[in-house]
Amino acid sequence: MTTALQRTLLPADRVVALGYCPDCYATGAVALVAPGTRRCRAHLVDQRVLVETTSTGQARLAAPAGGRRRPVYATGVQTPCVSCATVGRDKQGLPRDGAGSDPLCIPCWRGRTDRRDSADRRRLVAELRDRLDVDEPSGCPACGEPEPVPTCWLCGYSWLAEARADHEHLAALEAAAAAARFAQLAEVTEARQRVDALTAWINRLMETLTAFHAGAGWGRPVWLLADLLARDTAARTSRRGRRPALSMVCGVLAVDSDRRSGRRAMPGRAVTAELTGCGDSTRPVTDAWRRAEALGWCVRVEQGRRLTYAERCATGRSQARAVFDIVPLHHGDPAAQAAHIPAALDVLADLLDHARTLLAAAQEHVDALDARAGGWVDYREQVRRQQMRRAAAAARDHACDQAANFRTPHTVLSAMSVYSSLFRGLLLSPPITSAPSVAGRQSRRKDGASRSSTGTGVDRGCARPSSVQRPRPAQRHGSASQLHRARPEWSGWAYALARAVQARWVWLRPASLPRIAATLGATLGPDWTAEALDTWVRCSRRRPLLADPDSPVAYLRAVLEDALTGPAAPPHPARRHAEHRRSLVAMQAAKPRNPHTLTCVDQDDRKRAATRPGRRSPAAEAALAAVRARTSGRLRRADRAAALAECDWPIVAQPGTGLPPGLSRP
């Protein structure tokens, strides 16, 4: 049999060429090999066992990766498991189904046996059902549905579905709570921003009314609103109808504009409607703007529009507001403007009162939102709100008092307003002059005017006052407007010189540029420069300049006075030096040259001094009068003292010398 088997076996090269493992073929098994290899995975494992020495000097068995890690015994069956060898595991097996069967280890043999028994069992059950004609249930044993149902505990895994539903519901609740919290925060933030905006508006109104009361420039919106009311009154043909929203809307426009120039007013249509009490309708605001433009009171320089996408991303707004420039005050009639000042004050007082109401409602809304969120109002915030309300109420009441007190008075003499002045708390009566009477009419009394009007057609319009503290402002008589004063000669060069001097002298920087220019223009000439002025002042003055004077303009005037009234001539022509030289020449010319005349004048002065003790001599009075007539009146103390020292003073009676010659005892 061995010879016959050897005759039937193929050579190893032929087996490898056919794609089979020669070692497995030699044992009677057939195993394919991977492309490019000559052995199967079971016979590719290196069977050699190596011995290696560790770093500590111990010897141990070592095998290459994939090699056998157990010793090879000389006796017994040494066959690897086919199933384990295919997956790279080194385990021994036995051909349990007899010679020629696959060698398997116990786990692989048991798994193959169990699978075969299960298949046989299912086959037998199926054959038995076919014999007994029993219908096999095709659905779920619990619910009977052919497809899995989420509500079934067996086929639908209802406990997983319920857990998943609970998780989704919890996540939805958390998302809703977060969204509600963010919405609440956004609402609170918006409400607080509204409170801040209304507070800023009330502060601006109070600053405007306070500045107008003090005569400052920030009170110009009152005059701008008075100019609008004057234009509207002049353009009206009938006084019938209800009160329009023009005054309130233009009051908001005037207060929102730049306080120095009246330009760039853009309160917004919706905001203006809210601040004026027009409600949700913006039509009255649009009509008022159109009416103000028709009256020539303001000019629209930018038209409101909807912003593009890029502009909305850059500015964070969706709409661009309309921008207005209010016409300056000198384009209107000053007398008509002054006549409408009380009405303008009433309008601003109404705006302030309405803003107080809006602010109180906004603060209540913020408090309600805070209470809903579990917060409270701090005590300091309550105190600040109370102070704000009191200040706004005081400003509103003061504006109403100003409007009631700011009236054009009838013209009377100063003596007739004594009692009213005492009633108002004034110690002295304000200087009120009587208006000239119309030709052909006489007053009721010879030495005074009556309390009634003495003429018709006399314009008793009130002039533009710098302050409203007085109950009766100054009057302006006549309807003819005052002529504009011509620009001074130094206006062309003094401002540039003032800027250069401010850059060189640091202590002049806090002062106003027009005042510095007026001081330099009235003292110097157009040929002066900042370097020449600095050099001349430091050379002519012995004392150094102060680093921080209390009044920079007054100190500049004193410095120029000392530098330009000395004996030395400045490097450039200066007006103050020329006036000083003229005053000296006038003083020299006033001196008498004839000695005989001087003696007579001295005798006359002594005689007159004897009758008028304690006064200047006529020569001194004449010299001073001549100096005043020929100069501008600005003399240094040293020049005045020199002029008076050259004159003869009367002899002063000494104690114990008796009575003066001109007096006798009774």
C-alpha positions in Angstrom: 0.0 0.0 0.0 2.9 2.3 0.7 4.3 1.7 -2.7 0.9 2.3 -4.4 0.4 5.5 -2.4 3.9 6.7 -3.3 3.1 6.0 -6.9 -0.1 8.1 -6.8 1.4 11.2 -5.0 2.4 14.1 -7.1 5.7 15.8 -6.6 6.0 18.8 -4.4 6.7 21.3 -7.2 3.7 20.1 -9.1 1.5 20.6 -6.0 2.9 24.1 -5.4 2.3 24.9 -9.1 -1.3 23.8 -8.7 -1.7 26.3 -5.7 -1.9 23.8 -2.8 0.3 23.3 0.3 2.7 20.3 -0.3 2.9 19.6 3.5 -0.8 19.3 3.8 -0.9 17.2 0.6 1.7 14.8 2.1 -0.7 14.2 5.0 -3.6 13.6 2.8 -5.3 17.0 3.3 -5.9 19.7 0.7 -5.2 23.3 1.7 -4.9 26.3 -0.7 -2.1 28.7 -0.3 -2.1 32.5 -0.6 -0.8 33.9 -3.9 3.0 34.3 -3.7 3.6 31.7 -1.0 4.5 28.0 -1.1 2.9 26.9 2.2 -0.4 27.4 3.9 -0.7 29.6 7.0 -0.4 26.5 9.3 2.9 25.4 7.8 4.4 28.9 7.3 4.9 29.2 11.1 8.5 28.8 12.1 8.7 25.6 14.2 12.0 26.4 15.7 12.3 27.3 19.4 14.9 29.8 20.4 16.5 30.6 23.7 17.2 34.2 24.7 18.8 35.9 27.7 17.2 38.9 29.3 19.0 42.0 30.7 19.0 40.5 34.2 20.8 37.3 33.1 17.8 35.0 32.9 17.3 32.5 30.0 13.8 32.1 28.4 12.3 30.5 25.4 11.6 32.9 22.5 9.9 32.3 19.3 9.4 34.6 16.3 6.0 36.2 15.8 3.5 33.6 14.8 5.7 30.7 15.8 4.9 27.9 18.3 5.4 28.8 21.9 5.3 25.3 23.4 8.0 22.6 23.2 7.7 19.9 20.6 7.5 16.4 22.1 9.0 13.4 20.5 5.9 11.2 21.1 2.2 11.8 20.6 0.3 13.5 17.8 1.7 16.9 16.9 -0.9 18.2 14.5 -2.0 21.9 14.6 -5.7 22.8 14.6 -6.9 23.6 11.1 -9.4 26.3 12.1 -7.0 28.0 14.5 -4.1 27.9 12.0 -6.2 29.7 9.4 -6.7 32.6 11.8 -3.1 32.6 13.1 -3.5 30.8 16.4 -1.0 28.1 17.5 -3.1 25.3 19.0 -2.9 21.6 18.7 -5.7 19.5 17.4 -6.8 15.9 16.7 -8.6 14.2 13.8 -11.6 13.4 15.9 -13.7 11.9 13.1 -11.1 9.3 12.2 -8.1 9.2 9.9 -8.3 11.7 7.2 -10.6 14.2 9.0 -9.6 17.7 9.9 -7.5 18.0 13.1 -9.5 20.3 15.5 -9.0 21.5 19.0 -11.7 21.0 21.6 -13.3 24.4 21.2 -13.4 24.2 17.4 -14.6 20.6 17.4 -17.4 21.4 20.0 -18.5 24.5 18.1 -18.7 22.6 14.8 -20.6 19.7 16.5 -23.1 22.1 18.2 -23.8 23.9 14.9 -24.4 20.5 13.1 -26.7 19.3 15.9 -28.7 22.6 15.8 -29.1 22.2 12.1 -30.2 18.6 12.4 -32.7 19.6 15.2 -34.2 22.3 13.0 -34.5 19.9 10.1 -36.2 17.3 12.3 -38.6 19.9 13.7 -39.5 21.1 10.2 -40.1 17.5 9.0 -42.2 16.8 12.1 -44.4 19.9 11.5 -44.8 18.9 7.9 -46.0 15.5 9.0 -48.3 16.8 11.7 -49.6 19.7 9.5 -49.0 22.4 12.2 -48.8 26.1 11.2 -45.8 27.8 12.5 -46.5 31.3 13.9 -44.7 33.9 11.7 -45.2 37.0 14.0 -44.0 38.1 17.5 -45.1 35.6 20.2 -46.0 38.5 22.5 -47.9 40.9 20.3 -48.4 38.7 17.2 -47.4 41.4 14.8 -45.3 40.3 11.8 -43.2 43.5 12.1 -41.5 44.9 15.3 -43.8 47.4 17.1 -42.3 50.1 19.4 -44.9 49.5 22.0 -44.2 45.7 22.4 -41.8 44.7 25.1 -40.5 41.8 23.2 -40.2 42.7 19.6 -40.1 46.5 19.8 -37.8 46.9 22.8 -40.3 49.2 24.4 -38.0 50.0 27.3 -35.4 51.5 24.9 -38.1 53.4 23.1 -39.4 54.8 26.4 -36.0 55.8 27.5 -35.3 57.4 24.2 -38.6 59.3 24.4 -37.9 60.5 27.9 -34.4 61.7 26.8 -35.9 63.6 23.9 -38.6 65.2 26.1 -36.0 66.2 28.6 -33.8 67.7 26.0 -36.7 69.6 24.5 -37.6 70.9 28.0 -34.0 72.1 28.6 -33.9 73.8 25.1 -37.2 75.5 25.8 -36.0 76.7 29.2 -32.8 78.0 27.7 -34.7 79.8 25.0 -37.1 81.3 27.5 -34.1 82.5 29.6 -32.4 84.1 26.7 -35.7 85.7 25.6 -36.1 87.0 29.2 -32.5 88.4 29.2 -33.1 90.0 25.9 -36.3 91.6 27.1 -34.7 92.9 30.3 -31.7 94.3 28.3 -34.0 96.0 25.9 -36.1 97.5 28.7 -33.0 98.8 30.5 -31.7 100.3 27.3 -35.0 102.1 26.9 -34.6 103.4 30.5 -31.1 104.6 29.8 -32.2 106.4 26.6 -35.1 108.1 28.4 -32.8 109.1 31.2 -30.3 110.6 28.7 -33.1 112.5 27.0 -34.4 114.0 30.3 -30.8 115.0 31.3 -30.4 116.7 27.9 -33.7 118.6 28.4 -32.7 119.7 31.9 -29.2 120.8 30.8 -30.8 122.8 28.0 -33.2 124.6 30.4 -30.5 125.1 33.0 -28.1 126.5 30.5 -30.8 128.9 29.2 -31.4 130.1 32.7 -27.7 130.7 33.3 -27.2 132.4 29.9 -24.8 129.7 28.5 -24.5 128.5 24.9 -26.2 125.1 25.5 -29.5 126.9 25.9 -29.6 127.7 22.2 -32.3 125.1 21.5 -34.8 127.4 23.3 -34.0 130.2 20.8 -34.1 127.8 17.9 -37.6 126.7 18.9 -38.6 130.3 19.4 -37.5 131.1 15.9 -39.7 128.3 14.6 -42.7 129.5 16.5 -42.1 133.0 15.2 -41.9 131.8 11.6 -45.0 129.7 12.0 -46.9 132.6 13.5 -45.9 134.9 10.7 -46.9 132.3 8.1 -50.3 131.6 9.6 -53.5 133.1 8.1 -55.9 131.9 10.7 -55.7 130.9 14.4 -58.5 128.4 14.2 -58.0 124.7 14.8 -56.4 122.5 17.4 -52.8 122.8 18.6 -50.5 121.1 16.0 -47.6 118.8 16.8 -45.2 121.1 15.0 -43.9 122.8 18.2 -43.4 119.5 20.0 -41.7 117.7 17.1 -39.4 120.7 16.3 -38.6 120.9 20.0 -37.3 117.4 19.9 -35.4 118.3 16.7 -33.8 121.4 18.3 -32.8 119.6 21.5 -31.3 116.7 19.5 -29.2 118.9 17.3 -25.7 120.0 17.9 -25.8 122.7 20.7 -23.1 124.8 19.1 -24.2 124.9 15.5 -27.7 123.4 15.3 -26.6 120.8 12.8 -26.9 117.0 12.5 -30.3 116.5 14.2 -31.6 113.0 13.6 -33.9 111.9 16.4 -35.8 109.4 14.2 -39.4 109.2 13.2 -40.6 106.5 15.6 -38.6 107.9 18.5 -39.9 111.5 17.9 -43.5 110.2 17.8 -42.9 108.5 21.2 -41.3 111.5 22.8 -44.0 113.9 21.6 -46.9 111.7 22.6 -48.2 111.0 19.1 -48.6 107.3 19.9 -47.9 104.7 17.2 -48.7 107.0 14.3 -45.7 108.7 12.7 -47.8 110.8 10.3 -47.8 113.9 12.5 -44.0 113.8 12.7 -43.7 113.6 8.9 -46.1 116.5 8.4 -44.2 118.6 11.1 -40.9 118.0 9.4 -42.4 118.9 6.0 -43.9 122.1 7.6 -40.6 123.1 9.2 -38.8 122.7 5.9 -41.4 124.8 4.1 -41.0 127.5 6.7 -37.2 127.6 6.0 -36.4 126.7 9.6 -34.4 123.5 8.8 -32.9 121.8 5.8 -32.8 118.0 5.2 -29.3 117.1 4.3 -29.7 113.3 4.4 -32.8 111.3 3.4 -33.8 108.3 5.5 -33.6 105.0 3.8 -33.2 101.2 4.3 -29.7 100.1 4.6 -28.1 97.4 2.4 -27.0 94.1 3.7 -23.3 95.2 4.1 -24.4 98.4 5.9 -26.6 96.4 8.2 -23.8 94.1 9.1 -21.4 97.0 9.7 -23.7 99.3 11.7 -26.1 96.8 13.3 -29.2 98.9 12.2 -31.7 98.3 9.4 -32.7 101.9 8.8 -30.8 105.2 8.2 -32.4 108.2 9.9 -33.0 111.5 8.2 -30.6 114.3 9.1 -31.6 117.9 9.5 -29.5 121.1 9.7 -31.3 124.0 11.5 -30.9 127.5 10.1 -28.8 129.7 12.3 -30.5 132.3 14.6 -29.1 135.4 12.8 -31.2 134.5 9.8 -34.4 135.3 11.7 -36.0 138.3 13.4 -34.5 138.7 17.0 -37.6 140.7 18.2 -40.0 138.0 17.0 -37.8 135.3 18.5 -37.7 137.0 21.9 -41.5 137.4 21.8 -41.9 133.6 21.5 -39.4 132.6 24.2 -42.2 131.9 26.8 -44.0 129.6 24.3 -40.8 127.7 23.6 -40.2 127.3 27.4 -43.7 125.9 27.7 -43.1 123.4 24.9 -39.8 122.2 26.5 -41.6 121.9 29.9 -44.3 119.7 28.3 -41.6 117.5 26.6 -39.9 117.1 30.0 -43.2 116.2 31.7 -44.1 113.7 29.0 -40.5 112.2 29.2 -41.0 111.8 33.0 -44.1 109.8 32.4 -42.4 107.6 29.9 -39.5 107.0 32.2 -41.7 106.1 35.1 -43.5 103.5 32.9 -40.2 102.1 31.6 -38.8 101.7 35.1 -42.0 99.9 36.3 -41.6 97.5 33.4 -38.0 96.8 34.3 -39.0 96.2 37.9 -41.7 93.8 36.8 -39.2 91.9 34.7 -36.7 91.7 37.5 -39.3 90.5 39.9 -40.3 87.8 37.5 -36.7 86.7 37.2 -36.4 86.6 41.0 -34.5 89.9 41.5 -35.2 93.1 43.3 -34.5 96.9 43.0 -31.4 98.0 44.9 -31.8 100.8 47.5 -29.3 103.0 45.8 -31.2 102.7 42.5 -34.4 103.7 44.3 -32.6 106.8 45.8 -31.2 107.7 42.4 -34.6 107.4 40.8 -36.1 109.6 43.4 -33.4 112.2 43.0 -33.9 112.1 39.2 -37.7 112.6 39.6 -37.1 115.6 41.9 -34.6 117.2 39.6 -36.8 116.8 36.6 -39.8 118.2 38.5 -37.8 121.2 39.6 -36.5 121.8 36.1 -40.0 121.6 34.7 -41.5 123.9 37.4 -38.6 126.4 36.9 -39.2 126.4 33.1 -42.9 127.1 33.7 -42.0 130.0 36.1 -39.6 131.3 33.4 -42.3 131.2 30.8 -44.8 133.0 33.1 -42.1 135.5 34.1 -40.6 136.1 30.7 -43.0 138.8 29.5 -42.4 142.1 27.7 -43.0 144.8 30.4 -44.6 148.1 29.7 -42.2 151.0 29.7 -42.1 153.0 32.9 -39.5 155.0 34.7 -37.0 153.4 37.1 -38.6 155.0 40.1 -42.0 153.4 39.4 -40.6 149.8 39.5 -39.2 150.1 43.0 -42.0 148.2 44.7 -42.0 145.5 42.1 -38.3 145.0 42.5 -38.6 144.7 46.3 -41.4 142.1 45.7 -39.1 140.1 43.4 -36.3 140.2 45.9 -34.1 142.7 44.1 -32.3 145.4 46.1 -31.9 147.7 43.2 -34.4 148.5 40.5 -33.5 147.3 37.0 -32.6 150.1 34.5 -35.7 150.5 32.5 -35.9 153.5 30.2 -39.0 155.1 29.0 -39.9 154.9 25.4 -40.0 158.1 23.3 -43.5 159.5 22.9 -45.0 159.9 19.5 -44.9 163.4 18.1 -48.1 165.4 18.8 -48.9 163.7 22.1 -48.0 164.7 25.6 -47.7 162.7 28.7 -50.2 163.0 31.5 -47.6 164.4 33.9 -44.7 166.9 33.3 -42.1 165.0 35.3 -43.0 161.4 34.6 -44.7 158.9 32.4 -48.0 157.3 33.1 -48.4 153.6 33.4 -50.5 153.5 30.2 -49.0 153.5 26.8 -48.0 157.0 25.5 -47.8 156.1 21.9 -49.1 153.7 19.3 -47.0 151.7 16.9 -44.0 151.6 19.3 -42.3 148.3 19.2 -41.6 147.2 22.7 -40.2 143.8 21.7 -37.9 142.2 24.2 -34.2 141.9 23.3 -32.4 138.6 23.4 -31.3 138.3 27.0 -28.2 136.5 28.2 -30.0 135.3 31.3 -33.6 134.9 32.5 -32.8 135.5 36.1 -34.3 139.0 36.0 -38.1 139.2 35.9 -37.9 142.0 33.3 -35.3 141.7 30.5 -33.8 144.6 28.8 -35.9 146.3 26.2 -35.2 147.2 22.6 -36.9 150.1 21.0 -37.6 150.5 17.4 -38.4 147.9 14.8 -35.2 148.5 12.7 -32.7 145.8 13.2 -29.2 146.7 14.4 -26.5 147.1 11.9 -23.9 144.4 11.9 -20.6 145.5 13.3 -17.8 145.5 10.8 -15.0 143.0 11.2 -11.9 144.4 12.9 -8.8 145.0 11.0 -6.8 142.4 12.9 -9.2 139.5 12.1 -7.1 138.6 9.1 -3.8 138.0 10.9 -4.5 137.9 14.6 -5.9 134.3 14.7 -2.9 132.8 13.0 -0.6 134.7 15.4 -2.8 133.5 18.4 -2.4 129.9 17.3 1.4 130.2 17.0 1.6 132.0 20.4 -0.6 129.2 22.0 1.8 126.6 20.6 4.8 128.4 22.0 3.4 129.5 25.4 1.8 126.5 27.1 0.0 128.5 29.8 -2.2 130.2 27.0 -3.7 126.9 25.8 -6.6 126.7 28.3 -7.7 130.2 27.1 -10.2 130.9 24.3 -8.6 131.5 20.9 -10.9 134.5 20.0 -10.0 136.3 23.2 -6.3 135.8 22.6 -6.6 137.0 19.0 -8.5 140.1 20.2 -5.8 140.9 22.8 -3.0 140.5 20.3 -4.8 142.3 17.5 -5.5 145.3 19.7 -1.9 145.5 21.0 0.4 144.4 18.2 0.6 144.8 14.4 0.5 142.4 11.4 4.3 142.2 11.2 4.7 140.4 14.5 5.4 136.6 14.7 5.4 134.3 17.7 9.2 134.0 17.7 9.7 137.8 17.6 7.1 138.3 20.4 8.6 135.6 22.6 12.1 137.1 22.1 11.0 140.7 22.8 9.1 139.8 25.9 12.0 137.8 27.4 14.4 140.6 26.6 12.3 143.5 27.9 11.0 141.8 31.1 13.3 141.1 34.0 10.9 138.6 35.6 10.3 135.2 33.9 6.9 134.3 32.7 4.5 132.4 35.0 4.0 128.7 34.2 0.3 128.6 35.2 -1.4 131.9 35.8 -5.0 132.1 37.1 -6.3 134.2 34.2 -4.2 133.5 31.1 -5.7 136.3 29.0 -5.4 138.9 31.7 -1.8 137.9 32.4 -1.1 138.1 28.6 -2.5 141.6 28.6 -0.3 142.6 31.6 2.8 141.1 29.9 2.2 143.0 26.7 1.6 146.2 28.7 4.9 145.9 30.4 6.8 144.9 27.3 5.4 147.6 24.9 5.3 150.6 27.2 9.0 150.8 28.1 11.6 153.2 26.8 13.0 150.8 24.2 11.3 150.5 20.8 10.1 147.0 19.8 11.4 145.3 16.6 8.1 145.7 14.8 5.4 148.5 14.9 3.0 147.9 17.7 -0.3 149.7 18.4 0.2 149.8 22.1 3.7 151.2 21.8 2.4 153.9 19.5 -0.3 154.9 21.9 2.2 155.0 24.8 4.4 157.4 22.8 1.5 159.6 21.9 0.5 159.8 25.6 4.1 160.9 26.5 4.1 163.5 23.8 0.8 164.9 25.0 2.0 165.1 28.5 5.1 167.0 27.4 3.0 169.3 25.3 0.7 170.1 28.2 3.6 171.6 30.3 3.7 175.5 30.2 6.9 176.8 28.7 6.9 180.5 29.9 8.3 180.9 33.5 6.0 184.0 34.1 3.0 182.0 33.1 4.1 179.1 35.3 4.4 181.5 38.3 0.9 182.9 37.7 -0.5 179.4 37.3 1.1 178.3 40.5 -0.4 181.3 42.4 -3.8 180.6 40.9 -3.6 177.0 41.9 -2.7 177.9 45.4 -5.6 180.3 45.7 -8.0 177.7 44.4 -6.5 175.0 46.6 -7.0 177.2 49.6 -10.8 177.3 48.8 -10.9 173.6 47.8 -8.7 171.7 50.2 -8.0 168.0 49.5 -8.4 168.1 45.7 -6.1 168.2 42.7 -4.7 171.4 41.4 -6.2 172.9 38.2 -2.8 172.2 36.4 -3.0 168.5 37.3 -6.7 168.4 36.2 -5.8 170.1 32.9 -2.9 167.8 32.3 -5.0 164.7 32.9 -7.8 166.0 30.8 -5.4 166.7 27.9 -3.9 163.2 28.2 -7.4 161.7 28.3 -8.4 163.7 25.2 -5.3 162.7 23.2 -4.9 159.0 24.2 -7.0 156.0 24.5 -7.2 156.2 28.3 -4.9 153.3 28.9 -1.9 154.7 30.8 0.6 152.9 33.0 0.6 153.8 36.6 4.1 155.0 36.4 3.2 157.5 33.6 0.2 158.8 35.5 2.3 159.2 38.7 4.9 161.1 36.7 2.3 163.4 35.3 0.9 164.1 38.7 4.3 164.5 40.3 5.3 167.3 38.0 2.2 169.3 39.1 2.2 171.4 42.2 0.0 170.1 45.0 -1.7 172.4 47.5 -0.1 172.9 50.9 -1.7 170.6 53.4 -2.5 172.2 56.8 -0.5 170.6 59.6 -1.9 170.0 63.1 -1.6 173.1 65.4 -1.2 175.7 62.6 -4.7 177.0 63.0 -7.5 177.4 60.5 -6.9 177.8 56.7 -6.6 181.4 55.5 -10.0 181.4 53.8 -11.9 180.4 56.9 -12.7 182.4 60.0 -14.3 181.6 63.3 -18.0 182.6 63.7 
